[in-house]
């Protein structure tokens, strides 16, 4: 049956007639339409943004509402709308017919950053949630659809305004793309899919292209968690206050800290981290950092199911570290990392330390001079207040199954150390000197006082770095040239099967935040092999063997490895995780998909 015969009612939204086709427009969306809660926000912004002569590119045409509103603006040069869902094309066409829209070019396909010809797309009963993401909602149908490369699409249409709502597909889409002709980007963002940190990455990436975020606006459409971000060229905004989560800045301000003598040979370091179900990987990480000269470790845990807490408790009994339940558990808060950071200054280890580092169990500090010791780094740089180490993401190395062993051996290939301009912004973790200039500790970087004298903040090459001190909202830097002395080798993915466990576990920073497929897409970089762990290899293996001499600890380690493998076996039998695994094979590992690069 044609769409013109499949509906009996028409609604008007923002002056646009919408056919209520019952097989496409679900009761939930229809209710929003009838109550006036669909599309109003974005339509208002469009009216304020468009100008005569604009060339408009809409990514995610939906039911044709936005394109029809755009088409009402006089003297536009071109309007192009792209919709991935083939089921919506007849409805969009009928919407255009009802509203006399004849000058919009409509295309059917998935907009992607890669040059692949086709990609899996997950169609759902509620059209507003259909997307590239496996884990958005229950999938009703999986189809391989044709693709449009975003760079080629922008080069062809040369838009001055881009309107984009593609349910998570925006993450990484515009990185490395020439947006110099774009005046405004109206981007519906979905942090419920990829998290707030990734959203910050989007904003920073667009800022490097001259597109600055105007004030976000909550949308009144079918997805209440979505927000419209309006990025405009030439906008000057007042510098925002820190957007840290509650307690992330370690309230109240730290006071009473005194600078201690600078002595690289006797300096004492404290590392704190949060863990959940990381059992198989703990001993390698701990042995490595003990071998490079870090003395104190405090590990906060919550909700462990693989024996992580038992292994850490044994290490506590052996005097190798301190294991504590995450203080967020006492308040039933999901903000595990912010609470742990807020509690850290009250630790005895903190008062004894000269330097502090907040880091994760998949991150390895890699000193690239001398014998690979922290003392070598401090001797080379001389006194500083903060030294921010740039992350270097190691990809999956196309390893599918989990095997016990060192991750530094199994996943040696990583992203480029000298990326192109538009992919040069990466996260950092910071060695913080505990002295009078320290104001707050935070996960990626500290806040330092500006009224206690000059601040010495360095990057991983020992070069002065003022951007983080000047802008408290920044958690990363341009990494080009920053790896000379030290790198933060980040094994965020490990094997594909271990990554499934990570997705099941969720985010250790915030409870119940699902690790998304986009996390894999952005980090599975395997192009280079320049980072080495050989300087401190013998010392590392010596510490590792010493730890395993404790039979109780060795047995607990084996139990964690077994629990990890058991969880993998369970997930491989789950249809949802089967789809997630297949998504990686189809979208990242397929021979038709070019290897991701950092050009």
TORKELO-58386 format. One record per residue (C-alpha): residue number from 0; residue in three letters; x, y, z. Coordinates in Angstrom, 2 decimals, decimal comma. Example, Ala and Ser with C-alpha at 12.3 -4.5 7.8 and 13.67 -1.06 7.14 Angstrom:
<rs>
{0 ALA {12,30 -4,50 7,80}},
{1 SER {13,67 -1,06 7,14}},
</rs>
This chain:
<rs>
{0 UNK {0,00 0,00 0,00}},
{1 UNK {1,40 3,45 -0,91}},
{2 UNK {1,99 6,01 1,81}},
{3 UNK {-0,74 8,26 0,38}},
{4 UNK {-3,30 5,55 1,18}},
{5 UNK {-1,83 4,48 4,50}},
{6 UNK {-2,92 7,42 6,66}},
{7 UNK {-6,16 9,23 7,46}},
{8 UNK {-5,01 12,15 9,59}},
{9 UNK {-2,67 15,10 9,11}},
{10 UNK {-1,12 17,23 11,86}},
{11 UNK {0,39 20,67 11,50}},
{12 UNK {3,70 21,40 13,25}},
{13 UNK {5,42 24,78 12,88}},
{14 UNK {3,31 25,43 9,81}},
{15 UNK {4,18 22,09 8,21}},
{16 UNK {1,59 19,39 7,46}},
{17 UNK {2,73 15,93 8,64}},
{18 UNK {0,93 12,74 7,50}},
{19 UNK {0,23 10,42 10,43}},
{20 UNK {1,16 7,12 8,83}},
{21 UNK {0,44 4,59 11,61}},
{22 UNK {3,04 2,09 10,42}},
{23 UNK {5,77 4,71 10,80}},
{24 UNK {4,63 7,27 13,38}},
{25 UNK {4,33 5,37 16,67}},
{26 UNK {1,73 6,30 19,31}},
{27 UNK {4,48 7,84 21,47}},
{28 UNK {5,64 10,17 18,71}},
{29 UNK {2,05 10,96 17,70}},
{30 UNK {1,24 11,96 21,27}},
{31 UNK {4,20 14,35 21,28}},
{32 UNK {3,08 15,81 17,98}},
{33 UNK {-0,47 16,39 19,18}},
{34 UNK {0,71 17,98 22,43}},
{35 UNK {3,04 20,37 20,63}},
{36 UNK {6,11 18,66 22,04}},
{37 UNK {7,79 17,67 18,80}},
{38 UNK {10,20 19,74 16,73}},
{39 UNK {9,42 23,18 18,10}},
{40 UNK {12,87 23,88 19,52}},
{41 UNK {14,87 23,10 16,40}},
{42 UNK {12,35 24,89 14,18}},
{43 UNK {12,71 28,09 16,23}},
{44 UNK {16,49 27,96 15,94}},
{45 UNK {16,32 27,39 12,19}},
{46 UNK {14,32 30,57 11,78}},
{47 UNK {17,01 32,57 13,57}},
{48 UNK {19,92 30,95 11,72}},
{49 UNK {19,18 30,79 8,00}},
{50 UNK {19,94 33,62 5,59}},
{51 UNK {19,26 34,27 1,93}},
{52 UNK {21,79 32,47 -0,23}},
{53 UNK {22,45 29,69 2,30}},
{54 UNK {23,19 26,15 1,18}},
{55 UNK {21,66 23,75 3,72}},
{56 UNK {22,64 20,13 4,35}},
{57 UNK {20,37 18,13 6,67}},
{58 UNK {21,71 14,85 8,04}},
{59 UNK {18,88 12,76 9,45}},
{60 UNK {15,73 13,99 7,71}},
{61 UNK {13,34 12,01 9,93}},
{62 UNK {9,76 12,60 8,79}},
{63 UNK {10,63 15,60 6,61}},
{64 UNK {9,60 18,27 9,13}},
{65 UNK {12,91 20,16 9,27}},
{66 UNK {13,50 20,12 5,51}},
{67 UNK {9,99 21,44 4,97}},
{68 UNK {10,56 24,27 7,47}},
{69 UNK {13,87 25,09 5,80}},
{70 UNK {12,22 25,11 2,38}},
{71 UNK {9,90 27,92 3,54}},
{72 UNK {12,87 30,29 3,89}},
{73 UNK {13,13 32,50 0,83}},
{74 UNK {16,13 32,74 -1,48}},
{75 UNK {18,07 29,71 -0,27}},
{76 UNK {20,53 28,43 -2,85}},
{77 UNK {20,22 24,67 -2,21}},
{78 UNK {18,71 22,28 0,35}},
{79 UNK {19,91 18,66 0,56}},
{80 UNK {18,41 16,16 3,02}},
{81 UNK {19,87 12,73 3,80}},
{82 UNK {17,97 10,01 5,66}},
{83 UNK {19,38 6,57 6,47}},
{84 UNK {16,10 4,78 7,24}},
{85 UNK {14,59 3,56 3,94}},
{86 UNK {11,19 3,16 5,61}},
{87 UNK {11,00 6,95 6,09}},
{88 UNK {11,66 7,96 2,49}},
{89 UNK {8,01 7,53 1,33}},
{90 UNK {6,80 9,47 4,38}},
{91 UNK {9,26 12,31 3,74}},
{92 UNK {8,21 12,41 0,11}},
{93 UNK {4,54 12,64 1,13}},
{94 UNK {5,36 15,40 3,64}},
{95 UNK {7,04 17,33 0,84}},
{96 UNK {3,98 16,81 -1,41}},
{97 UNK {1,53 18,03 1,24}},
{98 UNK {3,58 21,19 1,75}},
{99 UNK {4,42 21,94 -1,85}},
{100 UNK {8,13 21,34 -1,30}},
{101 UNK {9,81 20,67 -4,63}},
{102 UNK {13,29 22,12 -4,26}},
{103 UNK {14,81 19,76 -1,65}},
{104 UNK {17,17 17,04 -2,86}},
{105 UNK {16,40 13,88 -0,85}},
{106 UNK {18,91 11,05 -0,55}},
{107 UNK {18,72 7,68 1,19}},
{108 UNK {21,87 6,38 2,88}},
{109 UNK {24,02 6,41 6,01}},
{110 UNK {26,47 9,29 6,47}},
{111 UNK {29,81 8,00 7,77}},
{112 UNK {33,38 9,22 8,20}},
{113 UNK {34,91 6,21 6,44}},
{114 UNK {34,89 5,29 2,75}},
{115 UNK {32,98 2,03 3,19}},
{116 UNK {30,29 1,27 0,62}},
{117 UNK {27,69 -0,24 2,97}},
{118 UNK {27,18 -0,45 6,73}},
{119 UNK {24,81 -2,21 9,15}},
{120 UNK {21,95 0,02 10,32}},
{121 UNK {19,53 -0,92 13,09}},
{122 UNK {15,88 -0,19 12,33}},
{123 UNK {13,56 0,09 15,32}},
{124 UNK {9,83 0,38 15,73}},
{125 UNK {10,31 3,94 16,98}},
{126 UNK {11,94 5,59 13,95}},
{127 UNK {13,51 8,28 16,16}},
{128 UNK {15,80 5,67 17,76}},
{129 UNK {16,93 3,85 14,61}},
{130 UNK {20,69 4,29 14,30}},
{131 UNK {24,14 2,82 13,73}},
{132 UNK {24,32 1,95 17,43}},
{133 UNK {23,55 -1,60 18,54}},
{134 UNK {22,87 -0,68 22,13}},
{135 UNK {20,40 2,18 21,84}},
{136 UNK {17,23 0,09 22,20}},
{137 UNK {15,89 -3,31 21,17}},
{138 UNK {16,60 -3,86 17,49}},
{139 UNK {13,70 -4,81 15,26}},
{140 UNK {15,64 -5,22 12,00}},
{141 UNK {19,27 -5,06 10,90}},
{142 UNK {19,93 -3,97 7,33}},
{143 UNK {23,07 -3,21 5,32}},
{144 UNK {22,56 0,22 3,79}},
{145 UNK {24,55 2,31 1,31}},
{146 UNK {26,89 4,95 2,72}},
{147 UNK {27,76 8,56 1,97}},
{148 UNK {31,25 9,70 3,00}},
{149 UNK {30,81 12,94 4,94}},
{150 UNK {33,87 14,60 3,38}},
{151 UNK {32,71 13,89 -0,15}},
{152 UNK {29,14 14,94 0,70}},
{153 UNK {30,30 18,29 2,09}},
{154 UNK {32,63 18,86 -0,84}},
{155 UNK {29,75 18,21 -3,24}},
{156 UNK {27,03 20,27 -1,52}},
{157 UNK {29,34 22,97 -0,06}},
{158 UNK {26,91 23,82 2,77}},
{159 UNK {26,91 27,04 4,74}},
{160 UNK {24,56 25,50 7,33}},
{161 UNK {24,49 21,86 8,48}},
{162 UNK {21,58 20,46 10,50}},
{163 UNK {22,40 17,08 12,01}},
{164 UNK {20,43 14,59 14,12}},
{165 UNK {21,72 11,05 13,53}},
{166 UNK {21,32 9,47 16,99}},
{167 UNK {24,95 9,11 18,05}},
{168 UNK {26,47 8,95 14,58}},
{169 UNK {27,74 12,49 15,04}},
{170 UNK {30,59 11,28 17,26}},
{171 UNK {33,81 11,54 15,25}},
{172 UNK {31,90 12,37 12,07}},
{173 UNK {33,38 15,83 11,49}},
{174 UNK {36,95 15,16 12,66}},
{175 UNK {39,45 16,01 9,94}},
{176 UNK {36,72 17,34 7,62}},
{177 UNK {37,07 20,76 5,99}},
{178 UNK {34,24 22,85 7,45}},
{179 UNK {35,69 26,23 6,44}},
{180 UNK {32,60 27,13 4,37}},
{181 UNK {30,17 26,22 7,17}},
{182 UNK {28,80 29,20 9,11}},
{183 UNK {26,52 27,25 11,47}},
{184 UNK {26,19 23,64 12,59}},
{185 UNK {22,94 22,79 14,39}},
{186 UNK {23,85 19,50 16,02}},
{187 UNK {21,52 17,35 18,10}},
{188 UNK {23,87 15,55 20,49}},
{189 UNK {23,26 12,26 22,30}},
{190 UNK {25,56 11,96 25,35}},
{191 UNK {23,34 9,15 26,63}},
{192 UNK {25,00 7,03 23,92}},
{193 UNK {28,65 8,10 24,15}},
{194 UNK {29,03 10,08 27,38}},
{195 UNK {29,80 13,68 28,31}},
{196 UNK {33,56 13,35 27,83}},
{197 UNK {33,07 12,38 24,19}},
{198 UNK {30,64 15,28 23,83}},
{199 UNK {33,38 17,60 25,07}},
{200 UNK {35,67 16,12 22,41}},
{201 UNK {33,11 17,02 19,72}},
{202 UNK {32,95 20,61 20,93}},
{203 UNK {36,73 20,94 21,10}},
{204 UNK {37,17 19,46 17,63}},
{205 UNK {34,65 21,87 16,11}},
{206 UNK {36,27 24,78 17,93}},
{207 UNK {39,55 24,05 16,12}},
{208 UNK {37,56 24,60 12,90}},
{209 UNK {36,28 27,95 14,13}},
{210 UNK {32,79 26,71 15,06}},
{211 UNK {32,09 27,83 18,62}},
{212 UNK {29,30 26,45 20,79}},
{213 UNK {26,46 28,83 21,52}},
{214 UNK {24,22 28,06 24,48}},
{215 UNK {22,81 24,48 24,35}},
{216 UNK {19,03 24,05 24,23}},
{217 UNK {17,14 21,06 25,58}},
{218 UNK {14,90 19,60 22,92}},
{219 UNK {11,23 18,81 23,30}},
{220 UNK {11,20 15,94 20,83}},
{221 UNK {10,84 12,20 21,36}},
{222 UNK {14,25 11,87 23,00}},
{223 UNK {14,23 13,90 26,19}},
{224 UNK {17,95 13,27 26,80}},
{225 UNK {19,00 14,97 23,56}},
{226 UNK {20,23 18,53 23,39}},
{227 UNK {20,61 20,89 20,47}},
{228 UNK {24,12 22,33 20,26}},
{229 UNK {24,38 25,36 18,01}},
{230 UNK {27,90 25,95 16,73}},
{231 UNK {28,48 29,24 14,93}},
{232 UNK {31,49 30,77 13,25}},
{233 UNK {32,72 34,02 14,75}},
{234 UNK {30,84 33,67 18,05}},
{235 UNK {32,70 34,95 21,10}},
{236 UNK {31,50 33,45 24,35}},
{237 UNK {32,56 34,35 27,88}},
{238 UNK {34,91 31,74 29,27}},
{239 UNK {32,73 29,19 31,12}},
{240 UNK {33,32 28,09 34,65}},
{241 UNK {34,57 24,58 35,22}},
{242 UNK {31,97 22,02 34,19}},
{243 UNK {33,27 19,32 36,50}},
{244 UNK {30,87 16,84 38,05}},
{245 UNK {29,98 17,38 41,71}},
{246 UNK {33,04 16,85 43,92}},
{247 UNK {35,36 16,42 40,91}},
{248 UNK {37,24 19,53 41,93}},
{249 UNK {37,81 18,16 45,42}},
{250 UNK {35,85 20,69 47,48}},
{251 UNK {36,77 22,47 49,64}},
{252 UNK {39,91 24,04 48,23}},
{253 UNK {43,12 22,44 49,43}},
{254 UNK {44,88 24,55 52,02}},
{255 UNK {47,95 24,19 54,18}},
{256 UNK {50,06 22,38 51,59}},
{257 UNK {53,71 23,42 51,63}},
{258 UNK {56,28 23,02 48,90}},
{259 UNK {58,74 20,28 49,75}},
{260 UNK {62,37 20,17 48,60}},
{261 UNK {62,78 19,02 45,00}},
{262 UNK {64,68 15,74 45,12}},
{263 UNK {64,13 13,37 42,18}},
{264 UNK {65,85 10,49 43,98}},
{265 UNK {63,65 10,51 47,10}},
{266 UNK {60,38 11,88 45,66}},
{267 UNK {57,30 9,96 46,80}},
{268 UNK {54,38 9,38 44,41}},
{269 UNK {50,75 8,50 45,13}},
{270 UNK {48,43 7,01 42,49}},
{271 UNK {44,70 6,61 43,09}},
{272 UNK {42,21 4,90 40,81}},
{273 UNK {38,72 3,41 40,72}},
{274 UNK {38,17 -0,18 39,62}},
{275 UNK {35,34 -2,55 38,85}},
{276 UNK {35,89 -6,04 37,40}},
{277 UNK {39,48 -5,48 36,24}},
{278 UNK {40,93 -8,55 37,96}},
{279 UNK {43,02 -10,11 35,14}},
{280 UNK {44,86 -6,85 34,44}},
{281 UNK {45,71 -5,53 37,90}},
{282 UNK {49,01 -7,26 38,66}},
{283 UNK {50,63 -6,23 35,37}},
{284 UNK {49,60 -2,60 35,88}},
{285 UNK {50,70 -2,55 39,52}},
{286 UNK {54,05 -4,24 38,84}},
{287 UNK {54,83 -1,86 36,00}},
{288 UNK {54,24 1,28 38,02}},
{289 UNK {56,05 -0,04 41,07}},
{290 UNK {59,01 -0,85 38,81}},
{291 UNK {59,26 2,75 37,53}},
{292 UNK {59,36 4,20 41,04}},
{293 UNK {55,79 4,82 42,22}},
{294 UNK {55,49 3,82 45,87}},
{295 UNK {51,87 4,33 47,00}},
{296 UNK {48,60 3,14 45,46}},
{297 UNK {45,07 3,57 46,80}},
{298 UNK {42,40 1,62 44,88}},
{299 UNK {38,67 2,31 45,30}},
{300 UNK {36,25 -0,41 44,18}},
{301 UNK {32,51 -0,89 43,78}},
{302 UNK {30,18 -3,71 42,73}},
{303 UNK {32,89 -6,17 41,67}},
{304 UNK {31,79 -9,60 40,42}},
{305 UNK {35,04 -11,12 39,11}},
{306 UNK {37,11 -11,20 42,30}},
{307 UNK {38,81 -7,83 41,78}},
{308 UNK {38,00 -6,78 45,35}},
{309 UNK {39,40 -10,02 46,79}},
{310 UNK {42,64 -9,73 44,85}},
{311 UNK {43,07 -6,10 45,93}},
{312 UNK {42,32 -7,00 49,54}},
{313 UNK {45,11 -9,57 49,44}},
{314 UNK {47,49 -6,95 48,02}},
{315 UNK {46,42 -4,67 50,87}},
{316 UNK {47,21 -7,41 53,40}},
{317 UNK {50,64 -7,82 51,77}},
{318 UNK {51,36 -4,09 52,14}},
{319 UNK {51,52 -3,50 48,38}},
{320 UNK {48,66 -0,98 48,24}},
{321 UNK {45,60 0,31 50,09}},
{322 UNK {42,18 -1,07 49,04}},
{323 UNK {39,05 0,86 50,02}},
{324 UNK {35,36 0,68 49,13}},
{325 UNK {34,39 3,65 47,01}},
{326 UNK {33,03 6,37 49,32}},
{327 UNK {30,17 6,99 46,87}},
{328 UNK {28,64 3,73 48,11}},
{329 UNK {27,91 5,35 51,48}},
{330 UNK {25,68 7,96 49,87}},
{331 UNK {24,20 5,70 47,18}},
{332 UNK {25,65 8,09 44,61}},
{333 UNK {26,56 6,88 41,10}},
{334 UNK {29,46 9,39 40,86}},
{335 UNK {32,21 6,97 41,87}},
{336 UNK {35,25 8,82 40,61}},
{337 UNK {34,25 12,31 41,79}},
{338 UNK {33,63 10,97 45,30}},
{339 UNK {36,94 9,12 45,32}},
{340 UNK {38,77 12,28 44,26}},
{341 UNK {37,01 14,30 46,94}},
{342 UNK {38,09 11,76 49,58}},
{343 UNK {41,71 11,45 48,42}},
{344 UNK {43,16 14,53 50,24}},
{345 UNK {42,13 12,96 53,56}},
{346 UNK {44,32 9,89 53,00}},
{347 UNK {47,50 9,43 55,00}},
{348 UNK {49,25 8,53 51,75}},
{349 UNK {48,31 11,93 50,35}},
{350 UNK {49,90 13,80 53,25}},
{351 UNK {53,13 11,82 52,82}},
{352 UNK {53,37 12,20 49,05}},
{353 UNK {55,36 14,72 47,05}},
{354 UNK {53,42 14,07 43,84}},
{355 UNK {49,92 12,81 43,00}},
{356 UNK {48,51 11,11 39,87}},
{357 UNK {44,92 10,06 39,12}},
{358 UNK {44,89 7,32 36,48}},
{359 UNK {43,20 4,12 35,32}},
{360 UNK {44,25 0,47 35,23}},
{361 UNK {44,45 0,51 31,42}},
{362 UNK {46,94 3,41 31,42}},
{363 UNK {50,71 2,93 31,64}},
{364 UNK {53,17 5,76 32,32}},
{365 UNK {56,05 5,17 29,92}},
{366 UNK {59,24 7,13 30,71}},
{367 UNK {61,27 7,47 27,52}},
{368 UNK {64,68 8,40 28,86}},
{369 UNK {67,37 7,02 31,15}},
{370 UNK {66,37 3,74 32,76}},
{371 UNK {62,66 4,53 32,50}},
{372 UNK {62,29 5,73 36,10}},
{373 UNK {60,18 8,58 37,48}},
{374 UNK {63,42 9,97 38,91}},
{375 UNK {64,86 10,19 35,39}},
{376 UNK {61,89 12,30 34,31}},
{377 UNK {62,13 14,67 37,30}},
{378 UNK {65,87 15,06 36,84}},
{379 UNK {65,42 15,97 33,18}},
{380 UNK {62,60 18,49 33,61}},
{381 UNK {63,64 20,20 36,83}},
{382 UNK {61,01 21,60 39,21}},
{383 UNK {57,41 21,91 38,00}},
{384 UNK {53,95 22,29 39,52}},
{385 UNK {52,21 20,02 37,00}},
{386 UNK {53,30 17,84 34,09}},
{387 UNK {50,52 16,61 31,80}},
{388 UNK {51,23 13,34 29,97}},
{389 UNK {49,49 12,88 26,61}},
{390 UNK {47,62 9,63 26,05}},
{391 UNK {48,67 7,29 23,25}},
{392 UNK {45,84 4,90 22,43}},
{393 UNK {46,76 1,30 21,61}},
{394 UNK {44,23 -0,41 19,36}},
{395 UNK {42,87 -3,94 19,46}},
{396 UNK {45,61 -5,09 17,08}},
{397 UNK {42,75 -7,14 15,56}},
{398 UNK {42,87 -9,59 18,47}},
{399 UNK {39,47 -11,18 18,97}},
{400 UNK {39,79 -13,67 21,85}},
{401 UNK {40,98 -13,11 25,40}},
{402 UNK {44,25 -14,75 26,40}},
{403 UNK {45,99 -14,32 29,78}},
{404 UNK {49,21 -12,38 29,39}},
{405 UNK {50,67 -8,89 29,38}},
{406 UNK {48,64 -6,29 27,49}},
{407 UNK {51,85 -4,40 26,67}},
{408 UNK {52,91 -7,45 24,63}},
{409 UNK {49,55 -8,41 23,11}},
{410 UNK {48,62 -4,93 21,84}},
{411 UNK {51,82 -3,14 20,76}},
{412 UNK {50,37 -1,20 17,81}},
{413 UNK {48,91 2,22 18,51}},
{414 UNK {47,77 5,49 16,99}},
{415 UNK {50,20 7,96 15,47}},
{416 UNK {52,38 10,09 17,71}},
{417 UNK {52,28 12,89 15,09}},
{418 UNK {48,63 13,11 14,00}},
{419 UNK {47,14 15,61 11,59}},
{420 UNK {45,97 18,96 12,92}},
{421 UNK {42,31 18,04 13,29}},
{422 UNK {43,03 14,81 15,22}},
{423 UNK {45,79 16,19 17,42}},
{424 UNK {43,68 16,87 20,52}},
{425 UNK {43,96 14,02 23,03}},
{426 UNK {43,41 13,55 26,71}},
{427 UNK {46,03 13,83 29,43}},
{428 UNK {46,75 12,62 32,93}},
{429 UNK {48,87 14,84 35,14}},
{430 UNK {51,70 14,45 37,63}},
{431 UNK {50,79 17,05 40,26}},
{432 UNK {53,25 18,48 42,75}},
{433 UNK {51,61 18,66 46,18}},
{434 UNK {52,46 22,18 47,26}},
{435 UNK {51,09 25,63 47,90}},
{436 UNK {50,01 26,20 44,29}},
{437 UNK {47,58 23,24 44,28}},
{438 UNK {43,93 24,30 44,50}},
{439 UNK {41,99 21,15 43,49}},
{440 UNK {42,86 17,66 42,33}},
{441 UNK {40,87 16,34 39,38}},
{442 UNK {40,96 13,26 37,20}},
{443 UNK {42,79 14,58 34,14}},
{444 UNK {44,41 17,72 35,49}},
{445 UNK {44,50 19,83 38,64}},
{446 UNK {43,39 23,38 39,27}},
{447 UNK {46,27 25,59 40,39}},
{448 UNK {46,27 28,93 42,19}},
{449 UNK {47,26 31,97 40,17}},
{450 UNK {47,97 34,23 43,15}},
{451 UNK {50,89 32,35 44,72}},
{452 UNK {53,52 33,11 42,11}},
{453 UNK {54,31 31,87 38,59}},
{454 UNK {52,97 28,43 37,66}},
{455 UNK {55,24 25,90 35,94}},
{456 UNK {53,04 23,53 33,91}},
{457 UNK {54,80 21,26 31,41}},
{458 UNK {53,80 18,77 28,73}},
{459 UNK {55,32 15,33 28,13}},
{460 UNK {58,25 16,84 26,26}},
{461 UNK {59,08 19,21 29,11}},
{462 UNK {57,75 22,23 27,21}},
{463 UNK {55,79 25,00 28,97}},
{464 UNK {52,05 24,38 28,78}},
{465 UNK {49,72 27,20 29,79}},
{466 UNK {46,46 26,22 28,07}},
{467 UNK {45,26 23,92 30,86}},
{468 UNK {46,04 26,46 33,57}},
{469 UNK {44,28 29,23 31,67}},
{470 UNK {41,15 27,20 30,84}},
{471 UNK {39,85 24,95 33,66}},
{472 UNK {37,35 23,27 31,30}},
{473 UNK {40,11 21,65 29,22}},
{474 UNK {41,19 18,04 29,86}},
{475 UNK {43,40 17,58 26,80}},
{476 UNK {45,97 19,26 24,58}},
{477 UNK {47,42 19,28 21,07}},
{478 UNK {49,76 16,29 21,42}},
{479 UNK {52,06 17,02 18,49}},
{480 UNK {55,62 16,99 19,82}},
{481 UNK {54,55 16,12 23,36}},
{482 UNK {55,83 12,53 23,64}},
{483 UNK {59,60 13,10 23,82}},
{484 UNK {60,06 12,36 27,53}},
{485 UNK {56,97 10,42 28,58}},
{486 UNK {53,76 8,96 27,14}},
{487 UNK {50,59 7,61 28,72}},
{488 UNK {50,13 4,36 26,81}},
{489 UNK {46,40 3,66 26,95}},
{490 UNK {45,10 0,11 26,39}},
{491 UNK {41,43 1,07 26,40}},
{492 UNK {40,18 -1,78 24,19}},
{493 UNK {42,39 -4,85 24,67}},
{494 UNK {40,82 -7,78 22,77}},
{495 UNK {37,37 -7,71 21,22}},
{496 UNK {36,06 -10,25 23,73}},
{497 UNK {37,48 -8,31 26,69}},
{498 UNK {35,84 -5,20 25,28}},
{499 UNK {32,47 -6,95 25,43}},
{500 UNK {33,04 -7,39 29,16}},
{501 UNK {33,90 -3,71 29,43}},
{502 UNK {30,64 -2,84 27,70}},
{503 UNK {28,73 -5,13 30,04}},
{504 UNK {30,46 -3,67 33,07}},
{505 UNK {29,75 -0,08 32,08}},
{506 UNK {31,66 3,03 33,07}},
{507 UNK {33,60 2,97 36,33}},
{508 UNK {33,33 6,76 36,57}},
{509 UNK {29,54 7,02 36,49}},
{510 UNK {27,23 4,14 37,35}},
{511 UNK {25,16 2,54 34,60}},
{512 UNK {26,73 4,57 31,76}},
{513 UNK {27,07 2,11 28,87}},
{514 UNK {30,36 2,05 26,99}},
{515 UNK {29,34 2,72 23,39}},
{516 UNK {30,39 1,26 20,07}},
{517 UNK {31,73 4,70 19,15}},
{518 UNK {34,31 4,31 21,91}},
{519 UNK {35,77 1,42 19,91}},
{520 UNK {35,59 3,28 16,60}},
{521 UNK {37,56 6,23 17,98}},
{522 UNK {40,25 4,17 19,71}},
{523 UNK {40,93 1,17 17,47}},
{524 UNK {44,08 2,69 15,97}},
{525 UNK {46,79 0,23 14,95}},
{526 UNK {48,92 2,15 12,45}},
{527 UNK {52,17 2,68 14,38}},
{528 UNK {54,67 0,72 16,44}},
{529 UNK {56,96 3,37 17,91}},
{530 UNK {56,25 3,15 21,64}},
{531 UNK {58,40 0,64 23,54}},
{532 UNK {58,40 -0,73 27,08}},
{533 UNK {61,91 -2,18 26,94}},
{534 UNK {63,70 0,39 29,14}},
{535 UNK {62,13 -0,97 32,31}},
{536 UNK {61,21 -4,46 31,11}},
{537 UNK {63,56 -6,37 33,42}},
{538 UNK {62,54 -4,37 36,46}},
{539 UNK {58,87 -4,85 35,64}},
{540 UNK {59,18 -8,62 35,26}},
{541 UNK {61,12 -8,83 38,51}},
{542 UNK {58,34 -7,09 40,46}},
{543 UNK {55,66 -9,16 38,73}},
{544 UNK {57,37 -12,44 39,64}},
{545 UNK {57,81 -11,25 43,23}},
{546 UNK {54,09 -10,58 43,57}},
{547 UNK {53,15 -14,01 42,21}},
{548 UNK {55,36 -15,76 44,75}},
{549 UNK {52,47 -15,26 47,16}},
{550 UNK {50,41 -18,38 46,50}},
{551 UNK {47,18 -16,86 47,76}},
{552 UNK {47,58 -13,88 45,45}},
{553 UNK {48,49 -16,12 42,51}},
{554 UNK {45,35 -18,20 43,08}},
{555 UNK {43,16 -15,10 43,26}},
{556 UNK {44,68 -13,83 40,02}},
{557 UNK {43,83 -17,12 38,28}},
{558 UNK {40,29 -16,96 39,62}},
{559 UNK {39,89 -13,46 38,17}},
{560 UNK {41,12 -14,67 34,77}},
{561 UNK {38,68 -17,57 34,87}},
{562 UNK {35,80 -15,29 35,85}},
{563 UNK {36,68 -12,98 32,96}},
{564 UNK {36,60 -15,87 30,50}},
{565 UNK {33,34 -17,16 31,97}},
{566 UNK {31,76 -13,74 31,51}},
{567 UNK {32,93 -13,67 27,89}},
{568 UNK {31,34 -17,07 27,27}},
{569 UNK {28,09 -15,82 28,77}},
{570 UNK {28,08 -12,65 26,66}},
{571 UNK {28,87 -14,50 23,44}},
{572 UNK {25,60 -16,38 23,93}},
{573 UNK {23,62 -13,16 24,36}},
{574 UNK {22,00 -11,91 21,11}},
{575 UNK {22,60 -8,28 22,07}},
{576 UNK {26,34 -8,80 22,50}},
{577 UNK {26,45 -10,94 19,39}},
{578 UNK {25,18 -7,89 17,52}},
{579 UNK {27,76 -5,66 19,16}},
{580 UNK {30,54 -8,02 18,17}},
{581 UNK {29,22 -8,24 14,62}},
{582 UNK {29,05 -4,43 14,47}},
{583 UNK {32,80 -4,24 15,06}},
{584 UNK {33,49 -6,87 12,42}},
{585 UNK {31,27 -5,09 9,89}},
{586 UNK {32,20 -1,48 10,63}},
{587 UNK {35,84 -1,60 11,76}},
{588 UNK {37,47 -4,90 10,81}},
{589 UNK {35,77 -5,52 7,48}},
{590 UNK {38,21 -5,62 4,53}},
{591 UNK {35,92 -3,08 2,85}},
{592 UNK {36,59 -0,54 5,61}},
{593 UNK {39,96 1,26 5,34}},
{594 UNK {42,23 1,18 8,40}},
{595 UNK {41,49 4,16 10,66}},
{596 UNK {44,25 6,77 10,63}},
{597 UNK {45,04 10,02 12,42}},
{598 UNK {45,75 12,19 9,38}},
</rs>
